[in-house]
Amino acid sequence: MRMRRAVSIRLPACALACLLLALAPARADERITLHFNERPPYMVPGADGSASGLTATPARQAFAAAGIAVRWAQTPTTRQLAVIRDNEGLDCAIGWFRKPDREAFAKFSKPIYRDRPTVVLAHAAFAAERQLADLLRRPGVTVLVKDNFSYGPMIDALLAEKRASVLRTSAENQQMVRMVAERRVDMMFAAEEEAQHLLSLAGNAAQGLRVLHFDDVPSGERRHLMCSKRVPDALLDRLNAAIPAID
């Protein structure tokens, strides 16, 4: 019987490495960088670098239930938008409203929390109507809003009319409250649960503030996880399956 001689093929080391890499199943690191900004009672930083609160806790629970590892990052809100828009990594940000312009560059989870209706924090001498629409159409009213924030479709549309004078700021909410109390502006917006928390932190300045409720303000907005387009749909599906339904 004629024996066949085995043929040995020698490959350069770099070529062999490339071949093995091509044949190996691809496994991407699915660890998500989870961005938050200190904003009690929604997000409160913890000693371990993570966060808890009305939106941070449901986010933490959803990722844990879905078996998706995260690395927490405390990131200013304007920077969060830039990171998600740049789409360079697996990034999600906690507690954002879902808007058409944001859907152009981001993916959104199911809602993780729903705000109570929006109220106004105003200085104590400020006189207000029962309808927010009437108030924001009053010439001379000065409104302090946070840059790159949405206050829901109704309020965003009223602000876009530019009847009231709108001052935009990157300051944190407690600084904004002081500006209202000092009558540098007339008013600012907050969900009711956030407004009560801000008053509790205002100290003596709280005496110069009042909370205004309006008949025409709709139910509070739903808050989501906003993720970069690079986050795989399959991973987002796992996350959504772990998020309890919100009314």
Secondary structure by P-SEA (a helix, b strand, c coil): cbbbbbbbbbccaaaaaaaaaaacccccccccbbbbcccccccccccccccccccaaaaaaaaaaacbbbbbbbccaaaaaaaaaacccccccccccccaaaaacccccccccccccccccccccccccccaaaaaacccbbbbbcccccccaaaaaaaaacccbbbbbcccaaaaaaaaaacccccccccaaaaaaaaaacccccccbbbbbbcccccbbbbbbcccccccaaaaaaaaaaccccc
